[in-house]
Amino acid sequence: MALTLISEHDITSSVSSLAISSGITDAYDVYELHLYNVHASAGDHPNYGYLSFICNQTSITSSAYGAQHSENDSAAYVFERFQNSQYSSENIQQLITMSSNAHNEEGVNGILTFYDPASSLPTHFDSRMTQTSTSTGGIYNYAQDFYVNGYVDSTTAVTSVTFRFNNHTGSVAGTLDDGEIKLFGVS
């Protein structure tokens, strides 16, 4: 499996969203978006921001699950995240992290993969994101490993992906402050 770098997107100042609207074509059957230390601006939503993505303003069907472990060993568990799972026609955005704070050391890292996005069938995806986060009040520091699998419920080719931070109800909450996202074609 060889990765071909298609584009790099540096986030160096607060932006409400980052759209990757070129480079996803029929040239590759698989595309990966690699996220490096993507985090929100301080003060925008100091607690419980969720990184999400949107594809062509189309509904998404998905299942979300993950694992979390606290630094002081007071809590460790694996869970299915029903509030992050979605069903067709319910929502056009997909949350791909648990709650995230705005601290520099609490960036999101991971890979979002799309399979055959140029197809006339729904485009399947999977996402694995890791992050560290601090609970409200800074009592617990914890590491999170979060997975989302599903499909973009459309027979139109996926040609763009937009990332942004939302609150727990799905409303836009805050801005992207720092980080990097790279788009790769997989051959």
Backbone hydrogen bonds in HBPLUS format (Angstrom, degrees):
<---DONOR---> <-ACCEPTOR-->    atom                        ^
c    i                          cat <-CA-CA->   ^        H-A-AA   ^      H-
h    n   atom  resd res      DA  || num        DHA   H-A  angle D-A-AA Bond
n    s   type  num  typ     dist DA aas  dist angle  dist       angle   num
A0187-SER N   A0002-ALA O   2.92 MM 185  5.29 165.1  1.94 153.1 158.1     1
A0004-THR N   A0185-GLY O   2.84 MM 181  5.09 158.2  1.89 152.3 158.7     2
A0185-GLY N   A0004-THR O   2.89 MM 181  5.09 157.5  1.94 143.4 148.4     3
A0006-ILE N   A0183-LEU O   2.79 MM 177  5.48 170.9  1.80 157.9 158.2     4
A0007-SER N   A0183-LEU O   3.37 MM 176  5.24 158.1  2.42 132.6 136.0     5
A0183-LEU N   A0007-SER O   2.89 MM 176  5.24 165.8  1.91 150.9 155.6     6
A0009-HIS N   A0181-ILE O   2.80 MM 172  5.15 144.9  1.93 149.7 160.9     7
A0181-ILE N   A0009-HIS O   2.92 MM 172  5.15 156.0  1.98 140.6 148.6     8
A0011-ILE N   A0179-GLY O   2.82 MM 168  5.13 172.9  1.82 153.6 151.5     9
A0015-VAL N   A0176-LEU O   2.91 MM 161  5.29 152.0  1.99 146.5 155.4    10
A0176-LEU N   A0015-VAL O   2.72 MM 161  5.29 152.8  1.80 173.3 163.8    11
A0018-LEU N   A0163-PHE O   2.92 MM 145  5.21 152.6  1.99 145.1 153.0    12
A0163-PHE N   A0018-LEU O   2.85 MM 145  5.21 161.3  1.88 143.8 147.2    13
A0020-ILE N   A0161-VAL O   2.78 MM 141  5.28 169.6  1.79 156.2 159.8    14
A0161-VAL N   A0020-ILE O   3.02 MM 141  5.28 152.4  2.10 134.1 142.2    15
A0116-ASP N   A0029-ASP O   2.41 MM  87  4.45 162.3  1.44 172.9 165.8    16
A0186-VAL N   A0030-VAL O   2.93 MM 156  5.31 161.7  1.96 156.2 151.7    17
A0031-TYR N   A0114-PHE O   2.98 MM  83  5.25 161.1  2.01 150.1 156.1    18
A0114-PHE N   A0031-TYR O   2.83 MM  83  5.25 161.9  1.87 154.3 160.5    19
A0032-GLU N   A0184-PHE O   2.95 MM 152  5.15 160.1  1.99 140.9 147.4    20
A0184-PHE N   A0032-GLU O   2.79 MM 152  5.15 162.4  1.82 159.5 164.4    21
A0033-LEU N   A0112-LEU O   2.78 MM  79  5.09 158.3  1.83 148.8 156.4    22
A0112-LEU N   A0033-LEU O   2.92 MM  79  5.09 159.6  1.96 144.4 151.1    23
A0034-HIS N   A0182-LYS O   2.83 MM 148  5.15 157.1  1.88 151.0 155.7    24
A0182-LYS N   A0034-HIS O   2.92 MM 148  5.15 156.8  1.97 143.7 150.9    25
A0035-LEU N   A0110-GLY O   2.82 MM  75  5.21 169.9  1.83 153.2 156.7    26
A0110-GLY N   A0035-LEU O   3.09 MM  75  5.21 154.4  2.16 133.8 134.6    27
A0036-TYR N   A0180-GLU O   2.83 MM 144  5.14 156.2  1.89 162.0 163.9    28
A0180-GLU N   A0036-TYR O   3.04 MM 144  5.14 146.2  2.16 140.4 149.4    29
A0038-VAL N   A0108-VAL O   3.05 MM  70  4.95 160.7  2.08 140.6 136.3    30
A0108-VAL N   A0038-VAL O   2.81 MM  70  4.95 159.4  1.85 128.2 134.1    31
A0039-HIS N   A0178-ASP O   3.15 MM 139  5.75 153.6  2.22 144.9 148.4    32
A0177-ASP N   A0039-HIS O   2.81 MM 138  5.87 172.1  1.82 156.4 157.4    33
A0041-SER N   A0175-THR O   3.06 MM 134  5.69 138.1  2.24 143.2 148.6    34
A0044-ASP N   A0041-SER O   3.30 MM   3  5.72 160.5  2.34 122.4 127.9    35
A0049-GLY N   A0100-SER O   3.21 MM  51  5.02 159.0  2.25 135.0 138.8    36
A0100-SER N   A0049-GLY O   2.74 MM  51  5.02 127.7  2.01 133.0 149.7    37
A0050-TYR N   A0166-ASN O   2.78 MM 116  5.17 159.3  1.83 153.4 159.0    38
A0166-ASN N   A0050-TYR O   2.84 MM 116  5.17 158.7  1.88 143.1 149.4    39
A0096-ILE N   A0051-LEU O   2.74 MM  45  5.77 172.2  1.75 159.3 161.8    40
A0052-SER N   A0164-ARG O   2.80 MM 112  5.55 158.8  1.85 167.4 174.8    41
A0164-ARG N   A0052-SER O   3.15 MM 112  5.55 151.1  2.23 139.3 144.3    42
A0053-PHE N   A0094-GLN O   2.93 MM  41  5.40 145.0  2.05 137.6 146.9    43
A0094-GLN N   A0053-PHE O   2.88 MM  41  5.40 158.3  1.93 153.0 160.3    44
A0054-ILE N   A0162-THR O   2.85 MM 108  5.10 137.1  2.03 138.2 151.1    45
A0162-THR N   A0054-ILE O   2.92 MM 108  5.10 156.6  1.98 144.8 152.3    46
A0058-THR N   A0055-CYS O   2.95 MM   3  5.98 150.5  2.04 142.7 144.6    47
A0153-ASP N   A0059-SER O   2.87 MM  94  5.56 150.2  1.96 146.4 154.9    48
A0060-ILE N   A0091-ASN O   3.13 MM  31  6.38 143.7  2.27 177.1 170.6    49
A0061-THR N   A0151-TYR O   3.00 MM  90  5.52 166.0  2.02 163.7 166.9    50
A0151-TYR N   A0061-THR O   2.85 MM  90  5.52 154.0  1.91 156.7 165.4    51
A0062-SER N   A0086-GLN O   2.92 MM  24  5.04 165.7  1.94 127.5 130.0    52
A0086-GLN N   A0062-SER O   3.25 MM  24  5.04 142.6  2.40 108.1 118.4    53
A0063-SER N   A0149-ASN O   2.84 MM  86  5.54 149.2  1.93 159.9 170.3    54
A0149-ASN N   A0063-SER O   3.04 MM  86  5.54 160.3  2.08 156.4 161.4    55
A0081-ARG N   A0064-ALA O   2.79 MM  17  5.19 160.3  1.83 127.0 133.1    56
A0065-TYR N   A0147-TYR O   2.96 MM  82  5.36 160.6  2.00 149.6 154.6    57
A0147-TYR N   A0065-TYR O   2.75 MM  82  5.36 173.8  1.75 172.6 173.2    58
A0066-GLY N   A0079-PHE O   2.90 MM  13  5.53 157.4  1.95 155.3 159.9    59
A0079-PHE N   A0066-GLY O   2.87 MM  13  5.53 161.2  1.91 153.6 156.4    60
A0067-ALA N   A0145-ASP O   2.84 MM  78  5.24 149.4  1.94 147.2 157.3    61
A0145-ASP N   A0067-ALA O   2.92 MM  78  5.24 160.5  1.96 153.4 155.3    62
A0068-GLN N   A0077-TYR O   2.92 MM   9  5.62 153.9  1.99 160.3 168.3    63
A0077-TYR N   A0068-GLN O   2.98 MM   9  5.62 155.6  2.04 154.1 161.4    64
A0069-HIS N   A0143-ALA O   3.01 MM  74  5.46 154.1  2.08 151.5 158.8    65
A0143-ALA N   A0069-HIS O   2.89 MM  74  5.46 156.9  1.95 157.9 157.2    66
A0070-SER N   A0075-ALA O   2.80 MM   5  5.39 161.4  1.84 168.3 168.1    67
A0073-ASP N   A0070-SER O   3.09 MM   3  5.21 162.7  2.12 112.2 114.4    68
A0071-GLU N   A0141-ASN O   2.61 MM  70  5.40 167.9  1.63 162.9 160.7    69
A0084-ASN N   A0081-ARG O   3.02 MM   3  5.50 152.0  2.10 112.7 121.4    70
A0085-SER N   A0082-PHE O   3.09 MM   3  5.03 145.1  2.22  99.0 109.5    71
A0090-GLU N   A0087-TYR O   2.94 MM   3  5.61 143.7  2.07 147.6 152.7    72
A0106-GLU N   A0103-HIS O   2.94 MM   3  5.34 162.4  1.98 119.3 123.2    73
A0109-ASN N   A0130-THR O   2.95 MM  21  5.35 164.9  1.97 162.1 165.5    74
A0130-THR N   A0109-ASN O   2.69 MM  21  5.35 166.7  1.70 167.1 172.0    75
A0111-ILE N   A0128-ARG O   3.03 MM  17  5.63 148.5  2.13 149.6 153.9    76
A0128-ARG N   A0111-ILE O   3.03 MM  17  5.63 158.5  2.08 153.1 159.6    77
A0113-THR N   A0126-ASP O   2.80 MM  13  5.38 174.5  1.80 170.6 171.6    78
A0126-ASP N   A0113-THR O   3.02 MM  13  5.38 147.0  2.14 141.5 150.7    79
A0115-TYR N   A0124-HIS O   2.91 MM   9  5.43 167.5  1.93 158.3 158.5    80
A0119-SER N   A0116-ASP O   3.17 MM   3  5.61 165.3  2.19 117.8 121.2    81
A0158-VAL N   A0117-PRO O   2.78 MM  41  5.01 149.7  1.87 142.3 147.4    82
A0152-VAL N   A0123-THR O   2.76 MM  29  5.19 157.0  1.81 148.4 152.7    83
A0125-PHE N   A0150-GLY O   2.86 MM  25  5.54 157.0  1.92 145.3 145.2    84
A0150-GLY N   A0125-PHE O   3.09 MM  25  5.54 159.8  2.13 152.6 150.5    85
A0127-SER N   A0148-VAL O   2.78 MM  21  5.10 138.3  1.95 150.5 161.9    86
A0148-VAL N   A0127-SER O   3.02 MM  21  5.10 151.4  2.10 136.1 141.6    87
A0129-MET N   A0146-PHE O   2.89 MM  17  5.23 164.8  1.91 154.9 159.1    88
A0146-PHE N   A0129-MET O   2.82 MM  17  5.23 174.7  1.82 164.2 166.0    89
A0131-GLN N   A0144-GLN O   3.12 MM  13  5.39 149.3  2.22 143.2 147.3    90
A0144-GLN N   A0131-GLN O   2.81 MM  13  5.39 161.2  1.84 168.0 169.3    91
A0133-SER N   A0142-TYR O   2.89 MM   9  5.52 151.5  1.97 155.5 164.3    92
A0142-TYR N   A0133-SER O   2.87 MM   9  5.52 160.9  1.91 162.1 167.6    93
A0135-SER N   A0140-TYR O   2.92 MM   5  5.40 160.5  1.96 154.0 160.6    94
A0138-GLY N   A0135-SER O   2.79 MM   3  5.23 155.0  1.85 139.9 139.9    95
A0154-SER N   A0152-VAL O   2.83 MM   2  5.80 132.5  2.06 112.6  97.5    96
A0173-ALA N   A0165-PHE O   3.03 MM   8  5.73 174.4  2.03 129.7 131.4    97
A0167-ASN N   A0171-SER O   2.83 MM   4  5.61 151.2  1.91 156.2 165.4    98
A0170-GLY N   A0167-ASN O   2.98 MM   3  5.43 164.7  2.00 118.5 123.4    99
